[in-house]
Amino acid sequence: MQRFAAVIRLRPEKEPEYRALHAAAWPGVLAALKRANIGNYSIFLRDGLLFSYLEYTGTNYAADTAAIAVDPVSRDWWAVTDPCQQPLDSVAEGQWWAPAEEIFHLD
């Protein structure tokens, strides 16, 4: 199992919408994540920053996440969630969420 974390800003005026969307996350989006071997997925909010954490149990993360990227339901989901978010200044070109480096873990 691999752990992944990432950070992005939440646009303050979009917080109620973003919370409502995630309170009723679309079943097709959840199914796409599970098909991609992603579980124990959480998004936290603090001071305008969204922090995501997920666990990946597959063998090819790049291929599994690429499958999510072409899933029509996931793309529709991103069309409504992306306007709520603002990438950090430090993201690399082509990134949306900024990957976070794991520096400590306790099982």
Contact map, one row per residue, 1 for C-alpha under 8 A:
11100000000000000000000000000000000000000000000000000011110000000000000000000000000000000000000000000000000
11110000000000000000000000000000000000000000000000000011100000000000000000000000000000000000000000000000000
11111000000000000000000000000000000000000000000000001111000000000000000000000000000000000000000000000000000
01111100000000000000000000000000000000000000000000011111000000000000000000000000000000000000000000110000000
00111110000000000000000000000000000000000000000000111100000000000000000000000000000000000000000000111100000
00011111000000000000000000000000000000000000000000111000000000000000000000000000000000000000000011110000000
00001111100000000000000000000000000000000000000011110000000000000000000000000000000000010000000011110000000
00000111110000000000000000000000000000000000000011100000000000000000000000000000000011110000000111000000000
00000011111000000000000000000000000000000000000111000000000000000000000000000000000011110000000000000000000
00000001111101100000000000000000000000000000000111000000000000000000000000000000000111000000000000000000000
00000000111111100000000000000000000000000000000100000000000000000000000000000000000111000000000000000000000
00000000011111100000000000000000000000000000000100000000000000000000000000000000000000000000000000000000000
00000000001111110000000000000000000000000000000000000000000000000000000000000000000000000000000000000000000
00000000011111111100000000000000000000000000000000000000000000000000000000000000000100000000000000000000000
00000000011111111110000000000000000000000000000000000000000000000000000000000000000100000000000000000000000
00000000000011111111000000000000000000000000000000000000000000000000000000000000000000000000000000000000000
00000000000001111111100000000000000000000000000000000000000000000000000000000000000100000000000000000000000
00000000000001111111110000000000000000000000000000000000000000000000000000000000100100000000000000000000000
00000000000000111111111000000000000000000000000000000000000000000000000000000000000000000000000000000000000
00000000000000011111111100000000000000000000000000000000000000000000000000000000000000000000000000000000000
00000000000000001111111110000000000000000000000000000000000000000000000000000000100000000000000000000000000
00000000000000000111111110000000000000000000000000000000000000000000000000000000000000000000000000000000000
00000000000000000011111110000000000000000000000000000000000000000000000000000000000000000000000000000000000
00000000000000000001111111000000000000000000000000000000000000000000000000000000000000000000000000000000000
00000000000000000000111111101100000000000000000000000000000000000000000000000000000000000000000000000000000
00000000000000000000000111111100000000000000000000000000000000000000000000001000000000000000000000000000000
00000000000000000000000011111110000000000000000000000000000000000000000000000000000000000000000000000000000
00000000000000000000000001111111000000000000000000000000000000000000000011000000000000000000000000000000000
00000000000000000000000011111111100000000000000000000000000000000000000011001000000000000000000000000000000
00000000000000000000000011111111110000000000000000000000000000000000000000000000000000000000000000000000000
00000000000000000000000000111111111000000000000000000000000000000000000000000000000000000000000000000000000
00000000000000000000000000011111111100000000000000000000000000000001001001000000000000000000000000000000000
00000000000000000000000000001111111111100000000000000000000000000001000000000000000000000000000000000000000
00000000000000000000000000000111111111100000000000000000000000000000000000000000000000000000000000000000000
00000000000000000000000000000011111111000000000000000000000000010000000000000000000000000000000000000000000
00000000000000000000000000000001111111000000000000000000010010011011000000000000000000000000000000000000000
00000000000000000000000000000000111111100000000000000001110000010000000000000000000000000000000000000000000
00000000000000000000000000000000111111111000000000000111110000000000000000000000000000000000000000000000000
00000000000000000000000000000000110011111000000000000111100000000000000000000000000000000000000000000000000
00000000000000000000000000000000000001111100000000001110000000000000000000000000000000000000000000000000000
00000000000000000000000000000000000001111110000000011110000000000000000000000000000000000000000000000000000
00000000000000000000000000000000000000011111000000011100000000000000000000000000000000000000000000000000000
00000000000000000000000000000000000000001111100001111000000000000000000000000000000000000000000000000000000
00000000000000000000000000000000000000000111110001110000000000000000000000000000000000000000000000000000000
00000000000000000000000000000000000000000011111111100000000000000000000000000000000000000000000000000000000
00000000000000000000000000000000000000000001111111000000000000000000000000000000000000000000000000000000000
00000000000000000000000000000000000000000000111110000000000000000000000000000000000000000000000000000000000
00000000111100000000000000000000000000000000111111000000000000000000000000000000000000000000000000000000000
00000011110000000000000000000000000000000000111111100000000000000000000000000000000000000000000000000000000
00000011110000000000000000000000000000000011110111110000000000000000000000000000000000000000000000000000000
00001111000000000000000000000000000000000011100011111000000000000000000000000000000000000000000000000000000
00011110000000000000000000000000000000001111000001111100000000000000000000000000000000000000000000000000000
00111100000000000000000000000000000000011110000000111110000000000000000000000000000000000000000000000000000
00111000000000000000000000000000000001111100000000011111000000000000000000000000000000000000000000000000000
11110000000000000000000000000000000001111000000000001111100000000000000000000000000000000000000000000000000
11110000000000000000000000000000000011100000000000000111110010000000000000000000000000000000000000000000000
11000000000000000000000000000000000011100000000000000011111000000000000000000000000000000000000000000000000
10000000000000000000000000000000000111000000000000000001111110010000000000000000000000000000000000000000000
00000000000000000000000000000000000000000000000000000000111110000000000000000000000000000000000000000000000
00000000000000000000000000000000000000000000000000000000011111110000000000000000000000000000000000000000000
00000000000000000000000000000000000100000000000000000001011111111000000000000000000000000000000000000000000
00000000000000000000000000000000000000000000000000000000000111111100000000000000000000000000000000000000000
00000000000000000000000000000000000000000000000000000000000111111110000000000000000000000000000000000000000
00000000000000000000000000000000001110000000000000000000010111111111000000000000000000000000000000000000000
00000000000000000000000000000000000100000000000000000000000011111111100000000000000000000000000000000000000
00000000000000000000000000000000000000000000000000000000000001111111110000000000000000000000000000000000000
00000000000000000000000000000000000100000000000000000000000000111111111000000000000000000000000000000000000
00000000000000000000000000000001100100000000000000000000000000011111111001000000000000000000000000000000000
00000000000000000000000000000000000000000000000000000000000000001111111001100000000000000000000000000000000
00000000000000000000000000000000000000000000000000000000000000000111111101100000000000000000000000000000000
00000000000000000000000000000001000000000000000000000000000000000011111111100000000000000000000000000000000
00000000000000000000000000000000000000000000000000000000000000000000011111110000000000000000000000000000000
00000000000000000000000000011000000000000000000000000000000000000000001111111000000000000000000000000000000
00000000000000000000000000011001000000000000000000000000000000000001111111111100000000000000000000000000000
00000000000000000000000000000000000000000000000000000000000000000000111111111110000000000000000000000000000
00000000000000000000000000000000000000000000000000000000000000000000000111111111000000000000000000000000000
00000000000000000000000001001000000000000000000000000000000000000000000011111111100000000000000000000000000
00000000000000000000000000000000000000000000000000000000000000000000000001111111110000000000000000000000000
00000000000000000000000000000000000000000000000000000000000000000000000000111111111000000000000000000000000
00000000000000000000000000000000000000000000000000000000000000000000000000011111111100000000000000000000000
00000000000000000100100000000000000000000000000000000000000000000000000000001111111110000000000000000000000
00000000000000000000000000000000000000000000000000000000000000000000000000000111111111000000000000000000000
00000000000000000000000000000000000000000000000000000000000000000000000000000011111111000000000000000000000
00000000011001101100000000000000000000000000000000000000000000000000000000000001111111000000000000000000000
00000001111000000000000000000000000000000000000000000000000000000000000000000000111111100000000000000000000
00000001111000000000000000000000000000000000000000000000000000000000000000000000011111110000000000000000000
00000001100000000000000000000000000000000000000000000000000000000000000000000000000011111010000111000000000
00000011100000000000000000000000000000000000000000000000000000000000000000000000000001111110000011000000000
00000000000000000000000000000000000000000000000000000000000000000000000000000000000000111110000000000000000
00000000000000000000000000000000000000000000000000000000000000000000000000000000000000011111000001000000000
00000000000000000000000000000000000000000000000000000000000000000000000000000000000000111111101111000000000
00000000000000000000000000000000000000000000000000000000000000000000000000000000000000000111111001000000000
00000000000000000000000000000000000000000000000000000000000000000000000000000000000000000011111000000000000
00000000000000000000000000000000000000000000000000000000000000000000000000000000000000000001111100000000000
00000000000000000000000000000000000000000000000000000000000000000000000000000000000000000011111111000000000
00000001000000000000000000000000000000000000000000000000000000000000000000000000000000100010011111000000000
00000111000000000000000000000000000000000000000000000000000000000000000000000000000000110010001111100000000
00000111000000000000000000000000000000000000000000000000000000000000000000000000000000110111001111110000000
00011110000000000000000000000000000000000000000000000000000000000000000000000000000000000000000011111000000
00011110000000000000000000000000000000000000000000000000000000000000000000000000000000000000000001111100000
00001000000000000000000000000000000000000000000000000000000000000000000000000000000000000000000000111110000
00001000000000000000000000000000000000000000000000000000000000000000000000000000000000000000000000011111100
00000000000000000000000000000000000000000000000000000000000000000000000000000000000000000000000000001111100
00000000000000000000000000000000000000000000000000000000000000000000000000000000000000000000000000000111110
00000000000000000000000000000000000000000000000000000000000000000000000000000000000000000000000000000111111
00000000000000000000000000000000000000000000000000000000000000000000000000000000000000000000000000000001111
00000000000000000000000000000000000000000000000000000000000000000000000000000000000000000000000000000000111
